Amino acid sequence: MKHWKLASSTAAIAILAGTGAFADVTPEEVWQNWQDMSTSAGQTVTSVSAERDGDTLVVSGVAITYEKDGTAFTSNIEQIDFTDNGDGTVDVTTSDATTMTLKAPAVEGVDGGKPTDLKITLTQPEMVVTASGTVDALSYEFEAPTLSLKVEPATAGGEADGSFTADVTQLSGSYLVEGEAAAKTITSDFTAAKVALTGVGKDTSTKTDVNFSATIADLAGSSNGTFLGAAEMADLGKALKDGFAVNGSFSHGAMTFALDVMEDTKPTKIAGTSEAGDISFAMDATHLQYGGTGKALAVTIASADIPFPELKVGYQEAAFNMAIPVGKTDAPADFALLTKLVGFTVSDEVWGMVDPAGNLPHDPATVIIDTKGKVTLTTDLFDEAAMAALGEAPPGELNALDVTELKASVAGAELTGAGAFTFDNTDKTTFPGMPLPTGKLDLKLTGGNTLLDKLVAMGLLPQDQAMGFKMMVSMFANSAADKDEMTSTLEFKDKGFYANGQKLQ
């Protein structure tokens, strides 16, 4: 079980390679275009023979190799058939199985400092890619009833051994490749009814055995981008300036997973379910975006290392999003940051460790920080030389910040807020080291005093600390006379800082 992350990237290459990607309207043009695309990606493609058999170009003994920085990847396909359908389209089919090897030098601190040596087998019976279009705009549709990928050590029987398998059912999709030169614009989409993952591993030196399984339903994805050649992509900053861009989104339905670990006779079991999730991403010369959501996660953990039979955790919804400019800007550009965790729960056993008498409400907890704003970048973030030359200086200026939503609730107390600020970067002396802010933040705390009183009664918080906190909050907040609620407006104006209208600085 070595370097699964690298192996998964190899799997993506293998799926494209093994399905005869990058085809055109005649079998010969299909085969030539595939070789050209592989070459632009830094790969070398060879074959033993390529001969016509009626309406089919039969290519035998195909080998795809890639080497960089000591890492070597090889894929071997026994046969690829490019069949002219007689209507301007070409069907591409391959041998049922494609074998690959991946070798990489040892990396200190990774996998015990041992080199990677993996065997990868891609099995795709009955998979067909149908290609159509022109040399400058190649369109493909593909279908596979089943597809299986297995990753295992090239030599089994060592101290650390294992394998990983991914089985895909009802895979289908399409992709369009456009462009004459090394730069290609690729648009794609796919769906899969189900993916089943299994993994096993053992390490005799630590007496560890691992078994993993997962099922993911209703996968779907789409992406588009402009990709450059391998040489151009070596410098990401330059590639972005030269036109590299990509964006996409992926989603899944119900998911289950289970992990069983036996370590020196001590068992650990982790099992969980999730209703759905998604990921989105985008990158070009101007901005970077990455985000995702998850719905209804429930996880159960049983281990000899926890003081009760089972630990259960879960949430109703989790989300994150980051969108930032990455290129030097002449005018303020948008950014956004979101962290969201709604309905987080833990087992009553965990609550029992801090609240055995049940004095506190065990309601699900929530944390939401949703912000957006504007910044002006003075330096390209992916220009390594320019960033290094900055030293401790920031790569740009903050112009505006909106707190769209602020929320934190736990044990019966809830803090909410929202506000907006602008910043004058010509004045960094009024508040030393930061641009002069103007704007306000409105806050409301409910149940705060009740929570403090309960923590004091439980002996978790000293009385004097609770009183000190209440006195400090009273300086910044207005309290309601008939309920446990406090509100506060924190404002920057006229080069000063105010709390509920009272100037503090």
C-alpha positions, 0 to 999 in steps of 0.5 A: 500500500504505497503512494496511493495518491500518485497511483490514483493520478496514474490511473487517470492517465491509464483510463485515457490511454487504455480507451484510445483517447484523442481520436479523429475521423479515420483510423490512421488519423485517430492513431496519429493524433493519440500519439501526438497528444501523448508526446505533448504530455511528455510521454513516449508511445511505441508499437510493434505494428500498425496494420490494416485489416479491412476497415480496422487499423490493428495496432499491436504491442503498444507501450507508453512510457513517461520519466521525470525526476526519477519517476518512471511510468510504463503502460502496455496494451496488447492491442488497440483496434480502430474501426472505421464505421463508414459514417465518419466515426471511428470505434476504438476498442482495446484488449480487455486488460492494460498493465502498468508499472510505476516506480519512484525513488524513496522520499524521506518520511513517506512510506518508511523511506522506501522506493515505490514499485507498483503494478497497476492493472486496468480491466475494461471489457466491452468498453468502446470509444466512438470518435467523430469530428475533425482534426481540429475538433475531436469529439468522443463518446464512451461507454463501459459496463464495468471498469476495474483498476487494481494497484499492488506491489510489483513484488509481493511478500515483503514486510509491507504488502497490500493492494487497492481495487476500484470497480466502476459500473455503468460508466459513460461520458463524452469529451471534446478536444480542440486545437491544432498546436500543443495547447488543447481545449478539452471539455468533458463530462461523465457519469457512473452508477457506482464505484466500489473501493477495496483495500487490504494491507499488512506490515509484519514489522508492526503486526498491522493488518488493514482492510478498507471498503467503500461504495459511492453511488451516482458519480457525475462530473464535468470539466473544461480547460486549456492545457499546454505541453509538458514542457510549458506546464513545468513552470505553473506561473508562466503556464498560467500567463500563457493560457493554461486554465481549468475548471470543473465540478464533481458530485456523488450520491450516497456513500458508505465506508468501513476501515478495520485495523488490527495493530499488535492485537488491538482492533480499531473499526471505523464505519460511516455513511454520507448522503451526498457531496460535491467539489468544484475547482477553477484556476486561470491567470486571474483567480483560483477557486476550490470548494466542496460540500458534504451532506449528512455524515455519520461515523462510528469508531470503536477502538481499544484506545477510546474509553467507551465502546463506541464514538459517534460523530456526524454533521448535517452539512459541511462546506468550504470554499476559497476564491482568490485572485492569483495574478497582479491586478490593476483594480480591486478583485473579488475574494471569498472564504467560507467555512461551514459546519452545521448540526455537528454531533458527538456521542452522549459518552463524550458529553458524559465526560464533561457533563455527567449530570446532563446540566448542559443542552446537548444540541448539535453545534454549528460554526459558520464563517462566510466572508467576501471582499476585495484585494489588490494584488501587487505580485503574481502569487505563482511567480516564485521569484517575485514572491521570494523578493517580497520577504515579509511584505504582503503580496497585495492590499486589502480593500474591503471585507464583508462578513456575510454571516458569522454564527457559532452555537454550542451547549445552548449559547449562540453567537451571530453577526454580520458586517462590512468594512473598507480599508484605506491603504494610504493610512497605516499609522492610525492603527499601526501596521494595518490599513485604516478601516471604516465600517461596523460589525453587529453581534448578538449573543444569546444564552451566554450568561446561562452557559457561564453560570452552568459551567461555574456550577459544574466546577469547570470554570472558576467564579471569578473568571466568569464574573471577569468575563461578564464585566468585560462583555458588558463594556462592549455589549447591551444586555436585554433586561428580560432575557439572556441576550446581548447585542453589540456594534463594533465600529471603525469611523473617524479614525477611531474604534467604537463599541455601541457608540462609545469610543475606545480608541 
